[in-house]
Amino acid sequence: NGPTNPMVTPLLNDLYQFTMAYAYWKAGKQSERSVFDLYFRKNPFGGEYTIFAGLEECIKFLANFNLTDQEIDFVRDSLPGCEEAFCDYLRGLDCSDIEVYAIPEGSVVFPKVPLLRIEGPVAVVQLLETPFLNLINYASLVATNAARHRFVAGKSKLLLEFGARRAQGPDGAISASKYCYLGGFDATSNVAAGKLFGIPLRGTHSHAFVSSFLGLDEIVDKVQRSSDGNSTCEDFVCLVQSCLTKIQNSSSLQGIFSETNQSELAALISYALAFPNSFLALVDTYDVMKSGIPNFCAVALALNELGYKAVGIRLDSGDLAYLSTEVRKFFCAIEKDLKVPDFGKMIITASNDLNEETVDALNKQGHEVDAFGIGTNLVTCYAQAALGCVFKLVEINNQPRIKLSEDVTKVSIPCKKRTYRLFGKEGYPLVDIMTGENEPPPKVGERLLCRHPFNESKRAYVVPQRVEELLKCYWRGNADEAREELEPLRELRNRCIKQLENMRPDHMRRLNPTPYKVSVSAKLYDFIHFLWLNEAPVGELH
């Protein structure tokens, strides 16, 4: 799914990861076996689901983990009093003693459930924290944003990611294209992402292309000069003008337009000559209904007479609901009056700062848009800046650890855990449940008590009809034991789409969605609260 990002090195880290590694080393703790969970606390965008993405990049990071001499020199200079022996320790670091268990990438996931469980020497695992969070936070956020746009647009609409120019830098643009495709988009305008990841490319032209033309004489003269007197362009211009006259005389379209912008017509003719098999034009440079659409239809009819079929148009401004409806009527009138099969079915693409809310509003108003080109609000995740994944120690040297807080949402769930998804009779997921590592797994048809990890009154019995264990091993260092293979991007996308289709509708709705239940076993619940009381200091009243 593309090469390793050269910017993601062990130095893509917060300084305190290296200060802790040094302190662990000084204390002789650097090799103690630790277990960390990577998870998030709240679903983004006011919804009740998240799409997990970024796992592949984490595994690539592990496979290429290495500190160069120059990087080690920089770390030494950044740590006051750093001993040379610590630099020797850093030179020998790799991820051969690391194990990573993860939920498959592209899965629908929920708060508190570990997306990754990382096991290994504590100093090394700490050096994975910032890179892993960096690789997963944005990837999962933008994939979720894409999935939400897909849900609002519906299955039948084409979704095109147009965000490269507005993304946060080159890496943001590439990542956005990759993970928007994973989240359900159909194509991207980003050529680099198309090459790296095999994502279908889509694009037409800008207003600058249209306004760069001054008139029909310009294209006839220049094309003739470039083709040694070939009259093909002039003949095509005459054919287009003839088609424009037919449209003007059409009984259904009389009075809609009179004279169109001839420089726009020249631009569309030029573009059609360049791409006769894939002619899709921007039609709002001057006036959509009085110029852009008549000009486009004249060129499309001319192509049709020569055996080509135009693809459609793009609207980038104005009242998209109204304009798309009027454009469709125009297309259908030509199909009927001029007897051109399927002319009314040409694609109408809409862009212009679209987001989840505007697409939803268009659906409520009624429109004829077939494809949405979405950029800024999609790739920048304008509605929410970050997902907020965290990386917490849950066990060291086989001793469970807990992180306490006055804010109960920030209390961690201790110990190495196994996680299961329980499905009901209708096939929908009912609840995710975490258990201790050595607890027996839930069984199909057997009644099981599921408890909220921190609220004793929230509990329910479940009789699962299907049980799916979520965490699978994706990295086992140098061990010869089997591990999961990384899947192609298209498979991750298919998983995402399939799992979203299998979610209960009330979990998916935009307004007031029903929270999905995340629980722990009764045994784990008791242990959490035992450890909580054991670790929390007892106050004294005076």
GIVENFEN-V472258 format. One record per pair of residues at least 12 apart in sequence whose ideal C-beta (glycine too) atoms are under 7 Angstrom apart, sorted by the first residue. I is the first residue (numbers start at 0). J is the second residue. Records with the same first field share a line. If there is no record, write none. Layout:
I = J, J
This chain:
0 = 55, 196, 487, 488
1 = 195, 196
3 = 59, 63
4 = 56, 170
6 = 170
7 = 56, 60, 130, 134
8 = 70
9 = 64, 66, 70, 126
10 = 70
11 = 129, 130, 133
12 = 126, 129, 130
13 = 129
14 = 77
16 = 125, 126, 128, 129
17 = 74, 78
18 = 78
19 = 125
20 = 122, 125, 126
21 = 78, 81, 85
23 = 121, 122
24 = 85, 88, 122
28 = 121
29 = 120, 121, 122
30 = 120
31 = 120, 121, 395, 396
32 = 118, 120, 396
33 = 119, 121, 124, 392, 394, 395
34 = 116, 118, 393, 394, 415
35 = 117, 124, 390, 391, 392, 393
36 = 113, 116, 391, 393
37 = 113, 114, 115, 117, 131, 135, 388, 390
38 = 111, 112, 113, 114, 388, 389
39 = 110, 386, 387, 388
40 = 110, 111, 387, 389, 408
41 = 110, 387
42 = 110
43 = 140, 143, 383, 386
44 = 143, 144, 147, 382, 383
46 = 147, 512
47 = 506, 512, 513, 514, 515
48 = 107, 109, 502, 506, 515
49 = 108, 109, 139, 143
50 = 105, 107, 139, 142, 143, 146, 182, 495
51 = 102, 104, 105, 106, 108, 114, 139
52 = 104, 105, 138, 139, 142, 178, 181
53 = 134, 135, 138, 139
54 = 101, 104, 473
55 = 104, 485
56 = 134
57 = 131, 134, 135
58 = 473, 474, 485
60 = 130, 134
61 = 94, 97, 99, 474
64 = 93, 94
65 = 93
66 = 89, 90, 92
71 = 86, 89, 90
74 = 89
92 = 123
94 = 123, 476
95 = 476, 477
96 = 119, 120, 476
97 = 117, 119, 123, 124, 474, 476
98 = 118, 119, 472, 474, 475, 476
99 = 115, 117, 473, 474
100 = 115, 116, 470, 471, 472
101 = 114, 115, 470, 471, 473
102 = 114, 469, 470
103 = 471, 494
104 = 491
105 = 181, 491, 492, 494, 495
106 = 494, 498
107 = 498, 499, 502
109 = 431, 515, 517
110 = 517
111 = 412, 452, 517
112 = 418, 431, 433, 517
113 = 416, 418, 470
114 = 135
115 = 131
116 = 470
121 = 395
128 = 390
131 = 390
132 = 388, 390
135 = 388
136 = 385, 386, 388
137 = 174
138 = 174, 178
139 = 386
140 = 380, 385, 386
141 = 175, 178, 179, 378, 380
142 = 178, 181, 182
143 = 182
144 = 377, 380
145 = 178, 179, 182, 183, 184, 377
146 = 182, 183, 495, 499
147 = 355
148 = 355, 358, 373, 377
149 = 182, 183
150 = 507
151 = 355, 358, 359, 509
152 = 358, 371
156 = 369, 370, 371
157 = 185, 369, 370
158 = 183, 184, 185, 371, 373
159 = 184, 185, 186, 188, 201, 370, 371, 372
160 = 175, 176, 179, 184, 187, 188, 373, 377
161 = 188, 350, 372, 373, 374
162 = 175, 374, 375, 377, 378
163 = 188, 189
165 = 374, 375, 378, 379
166 = 378, 379
167 = 379
171 = 378
172 = 189
173 = 191, 192, 195
175 = 378
176 = 189, 192, 198
177 = 192, 196, 488
179 = 377
180 = 198, 488, 492
181 = 488, 491, 492, 495
182 = 495
183 = 495, 496
185 = 199
186 = 198, 199, 200, 201
187 = 200
188 = 201, 202
196 = 488
197 = 488
203 = 279, 280, 281, 313
204 = 270, 281
205 = 281
206 = 281, 284
208 = 266
209 = 263, 266, 281, 284
210 = 284
212 = 262, 265, 266, 269
213 = 262
214 = 261, 262, 265
215 = 236, 261, 264, 265
217 = 265
218 = 232, 265, 268, 269
219 = 232, 233, 236
232 = 272
235 = 268, 272, 301
236 = 268
238 = 301, 304
239 = 268, 297, 298, 301
242 = 297, 300, 301
243 = 293, 297
245 = 337
246 = 293, 296, 297, 333
249 = 332, 333, 336, 337
250 = 336
251 = 332, 335, 336
252 = 329, 332
255 = 288
256 = 288, 289, 290, 293
259 = 290, 293, 294
260 = 285, 290
263 = 284, 285, 290, 291, 294
264 = 294
267 = 280, 294, 295, 298
268 = 298
271 = 298, 302
275 = 302, 307
276 = 307
277 = 310
278 = 299, 302, 309, 310
279 = 310, 311, 312, 313
280 = 295, 312
281 = 313, 315
282 = 295, 312, 314
283 = 314, 315, 316, 317
287 = 314, 317, 322
288 = 325
292 = 326, 329
295 = 312
296 = 329, 333
300 = 339
303 = 339
309 = 345
310 = 345, 346
311 = 345, 346, 347, 348
312 = 326, 347, 348
313 = 348, 350
314 = 347, 349
315 = 350, 351
316 = 351
319 = 349, 351, 361, 366, 368
320 = 361, 364, 365, 366
323 = 347, 349, 366, 367, 368
324 = 366, 367
326 = 347, 367
327 = 343, 347, 367
330 = 342, 343, 345
331 = 343
346 = 369, 370
347 = 367, 368, 369
348 = 369, 370, 372
349 = 368, 371
350 = 372
352 = 375, 376
353 = 371, 373
354 = 376
358 = 371
359 = 509
391 = 411
393 = 411, 413, 414, 415
394 = 414, 415
399 = 413, 414, 530
400 = 413
401 = 413, 530, 531, 534
403 = 531, 534, 535
407 = 453
410 = 453
412 = 433, 452, 519, 527
413 = 527, 530
414 = 435
415 = 436
416 = 433, 434, 435, 436
417 = 434, 436, 440, 468, 470
418 = 431, 433, 469, 470
419 = 432, 440, 441, 466, 467, 468, 469
420 = 467, 469
421 = 441, 461, 463, 466
422 = 463, 464, 465
423 = 464
424 = 464
426 = 501
427 = 501, 502, 503
428 = 502
429 = 461
430 = 449, 461, 516, 518
431 = 517
432 = 449, 518, 519, 520
433 = 519, 523
434 = 520, 523
435 = 522, 523, 526
438 = 520, 522
440 = 466, 468
441 = 463, 466
442 = 466
443 = 463, 464, 465, 466
444 = 462
445 = 462
446 = 460, 462
447 = 460, 461, 463
448 = 460, 521
449 = 461, 518
450 = 518, 519, 521, 524
451 = 518
452 = 519, 524, 527
471 = 483
